[in-house]
Every structure is written in structure tokens, then in C-alpha cells.
Amino acid sequence: MATALSWSGEGVHLADVDAALAELRSEAAADAPSMRASVMTHLAWVPHGWREPARAALEGMAERHPSRTILLFPEPNAGDSRIDARAAVERWKVPGTDRGLVTEVIELTLRGGRAKAPASIVEELLISDLPVFLRWRGEPPWGAAELEQLLDVTDRLIVDSTEWDDLPHPYRRLAELFPRCAASDIAWARTSRWRSHLATLWPGIEGVGTVRVRGTAAQAWLLCGWLRSRLGTPEIELEHEEAETLESVTLNGEAVPLPPGDPPAPSDVLSDELERYTRDPVYEAAVLAVTS
């Protein structure tokens, strides 16, 4: 059971946010000792239209990943230049003890020119010596100043290429970022059951020439790229049938049986990606196989 306390303000300074968090933590610990147990700073760049999905994905994650979460809501076309903020502290009781875990969520609305220099803003709120994860909602604006700045303070970039248009072309731009930071793709994570299942069919899949995927375009391209890279067969052709989820895979005209288990929930997928701290060479190879 969580106890939540919050504060908000318009036209604030970052010192105001820090002071508010300190006061909220003190209030949360008023009845019983609390431990601030952050294991990372979790950033999220959330353009217009993505706010509610971003908040929904965070629900239920506080207990699994105690962290300082900073949601950045850019409004570059606003008529003024200021920061509006909301800070919240949640205290989770540790079972069997009188102690609790405290996590923090900061929402910053970056209005006008403040949206163009996000790194200088978030740097003051990062927890030192902890990894920084950046979840980018929608397709990143490749080469834009805000993306370049945030990558400079990020250890791992998390995207969901299901949210992108005109695939597979954006994968080429994503691949250019691989040397700079580790990358995760939620669309890739959602193919994990199928990849594990397809791997059990070896060596029967060695001669695959065509793969047909009923699912999202991202899932289709990433599965095709995975097969190309793992089998060393760059000429494997992709046939794609659009669907909201990954429903079926056909190899050389023969349907593959459904893998066991159920697809994971969105919060579970994001949670898994927040447990990865190193580069994923298999994913990178799949992306490169798509772009070659």
C-alpha cells in the first residue's frame, strides 16, 4: 500500500523542486522511518499526445524499480518561456517491518525556449553515481538539439519503434546512436517469445528465404532482421500483414505454431528494459541487418 504526497508550481526554479521534494520526503517519513532507495534516474521525453500513456506505463513500477523519475513534457510553441512542475513522493511499506521505501516522480513542463535545453535542466536533478535511463516517446527527432543533449547525460536509451512511421528507414538513424549509448526497443522486447520459440526450430529454419509476419511493422522488421543476422542470410525477404499485436509467423509458407505463454503487459516490458545495463549485441545486429 502506497502513501502519496505531491506539490506543484508554475514558473518555478529547480531549487524550488528540490526543496519541495525534501519537504515531501520528510512528511512521508513522519509516521515511520523511510529509506530513499533509488537505483537509477529514469527520464522520459513525452511530447504532446503521449502524457497519459507515459503515466500509465509507470503505474506499478515504483516497488520494482525504486527511482527518481523525471517526466519531461515539452511545449516549444508556448507563448512564454518557463518551467511548470509537479513533484510527488510515494512511500511503500516494507512488509514485516515498520520501515518504508520512498520513490519520487517529477513532472516538468518545459514551455517555450526551455524545451530546447532539457539537459541543462535535468542535470541538476540527476542522482549522482546512478545510471540514467531515457525513455523517448514517439520517434526521436534525429539530430535535434534536445535529443543530442539528453543523450550526453544518458546511459541507456529506451524507444518503442512501434510508435514510428515509415519503417524501416528510421532504424538507420537509430543505428548511428549505438556507439554513443546502449539502446533498448520495446518492440524488440515484445518479439522475445517468438524469437525463443523460433530458435528451438533450428536447424529446420536454416534455409528460410521468406518470412511472413502478422503484427506491427516494427515487430515484422525486427524479426526479419533477427533471422537475417542469426542465420547469416541477408537476402531473407519480409512479407508483412498489419495487426496490433504479433499474431503469427510463417516461414517459407509454413505457419509456425504459437509460442507458449501470454504477451507481457506494457509496464512489465518497460520494467524488464530498466534491468538492462549493457548493450544488446543481438538487437543491434538485427537493426543493422534491417538497414543493410
N, C-alpha and C positions, 0 to 999 in steps of 0.2 A: 504494500500500500504506500502510495507516494503522497507527500505533502508539498504543495507548490506555492511559491510566493513570487510576485512579479512587480516590476517597476517600468514606467515608460516616460518618455520625454521627447519634445520636438526641439530641433535646433541645438542639440547637445554637443558637449565636448567629450572626448574619450575619457577624460578624468572623471566626468560625471558617471559614466557607465561603470568604471572600476569602483568608484565609491558606492554606487548602488548595489553592485554585486557583493561587496564586502558587508554591507548592511543586511542584505538578504541572507547571506550565509550565516551571519550572526543570529538573525531571527530564526532561521531553520534549526539552529543548534540550541535554541533557548531551553527546550524541554529535555534534551538528551544530547550527549556528545555526538559529533558528526565528523566523518572523515572525508576530506576532499580527495578523491581517488582518480583523478583524470589520468587516462593512459594515452591521450592524444588531443590535438586540436582538430576538430572536424569543421572545415569550411564548406560552404555551399553557395555557389553563384546561382541566383534564382531570378531570371528575367520575368517580365510580366507574363502572366498566364500559368506560371509554374508554382506559385506560392503554396496553394493547398496540397498538391501532390508532394511537394517537398516536406511540408509539415507532417503529412500522413506517413511518409516513409520513415520519419524519425520516431513515430509512436512505438513504444515498447522496446526501444533500443537502449534507453538510459541504463537499465540494470545490466545489460550485456556488455556495453561499451561506455563506462563512465568517462565523460569527456567534457571539454568546453566546446560547444557547438556554436559556430558563428554563421548565421544566415545573412547573406548579402542580397538585398533587393535593389537593383539599380533602376533609377528613374532619370536617365540622362537628359530627357526632354522637359524636365520640370522647370518652372519659371524662376526658381531660386536655387541657391547652392547651399545645402545644409545637410546635416545628418539627423534623422529621427531614429530613436532607439527604443527597444523593449528588451528588458533583461528578466530572466526567470531562473529561479533556483528550485530544484526538486530534491527532496530528501527521501531516500529509500531506506526503510528499516532493515537492518541485517538480522535475519532470522536467528532466534536463540540468544540474542544479545540486546543490550539497551543502546546500542550504537546505530548510526545510520550513515549511508553514503550520500554525498551531495554532488549533484551534477548541475551544469549551467548551460543555458541557452540564451544567446544574444542575437537579436534581430536588428540589423542596421539597414535602414532605408537611405540609400545614397542618392541624393537629389542633385540635379544639375551637374556642375563640374566635379562634385565629389565622387561621382560614378566613374570618372576617368582615372582616378588614382587610388584604387582599392588597396593595393599592397601597403602603402604608407599608412593606411588606416588600420588594417588588421594586424600589422606588425606589432603595434602597441598592445594588442590584446592576446597575442600568442603566448602559450605557456612554454617557458624556456626548457630546452633539453627534451622536449617531447615531439614525436613525429607529427607532421601536418598533412592531413588528407584533404583534398579538394574535390568536391562533387560538383560537376558542371551540368546544369540542367539545360537541355536543348543542345544544338550543335554549337561548339565554341566558335567565336569569331576569329578564325585563323589569322594570326599575325597582328591582331588588335592589341593596343597597349594594355588594356585591362587583363587580357589573358597572359600576355608576356610577363607582366608584373607579378601576377599571382603565382605563375609557375616558378618564379625565382624564390618564393618562400614555401614551396610545396614539395613534399617528399613523394606523394602519390596522387595522380590524377585519376578520378573515377568518372567515367562517362557512361551513357547508355545510347549506343548508336541506333537503337530502335527509334530514338527521338529525332533522327537526322533525315534529311531529304537527299534525293539524287545519289543514293548509294550505287556503286561502291566508291565513287570519286573522293568523298571526304576521308576515307581510310588512308589515302596517300598523305594528306596533311597530318593526320594523327601519327603516322609512322615517323614523320620528321621530328616528333617530340620524344620518341623513345630514348634517345641518348641523354635527354635532359632530366627525365624523371620516370619512375615506374608508372605504368598505366594499367587500369582495370576497365573492363567494359561489361556492364550488367547484361547486355545482350549476349555476350560470350558466356557469362555465368549461367544463363538460362538454357544453354545448349549442353551443359555438363552431363546430364543424364543420358542424352543421346550419344555424346562422344564416348562415354564409358561403355555404353551398350554396343556401339559400332566397333569399338576396339576388341570386343570379345569375338567378333566375326572373323578376325584375322586367322588364317591367310586367305579366307574366301573372298575378301574385298580387295585383294591385291590388284586385280585387273579392272577396277572401276574406271569407266570412261565418262559416265553421265550420272549426276546426282540430281534428283528432283526433290524439292523441299516445299512442303506446305507449312508456312509460318510467316513471320515477319521477314522483310528484306534483309535486315541485319543478321538474323539467325541463319538465313539461307546462305548469304555470302560468307559468313564466318565458318559455317560447317563445311562449305566447299573449300575455303582456304585451308582449313584444318586438314581435310583429306588430301589436298594437293601437297601440302608441306610434309605431312606424315608419310605419305606413300611415295613422295618424290616424283609426282606426276602432275606437272603444272598445266597439262592440257585437259584436265578433267573439266567437263562443261557443266554449267548450272542451269537447271530449269526451275523456275520459282512460281509458286501459286500462293497468292496473298492470303494470310489468315492472322488473327490477332495473337495466337499462341502457336508454338511449334507442335503441329499435329501429326505429321507423317514425314518419313524419308523413304525414298525409293532409289535403289542403286541399279543401274543398267536395266530399268524397267521392272525390277522385282522389289516389292514392298518389304521394308524391314519391320519386324514385329515391334510393337510398342515396348519401350523400356519399362522396367518396374518402377513403382513409386509415383508420387504426385509432384507436379511442378511446385517449386518453393514460392512462398509469399514474397512480395517486393521488399518488405523490411528484412526478411531473412537473407535475401540476396545481398542487400547492401551491408548487412551485418557481416556476412562472410567476407566481403571485399575489404572491410575495415580490419580484418585479421591478417591481411597480407601485407608484408613489409618489404618484399623484394620484387624484382622484375619477374615477369612471367614469359619465359622464352618461347613457350608453346603458343601462347596467344600472339606474341609479336611475329612469330613465323607465319601464323595463319593470316594475319593482317598483310604482311609483306607478300604472301602468295596471292592474295586477292588483288593487290595493286600492281603486280608484275605483268 
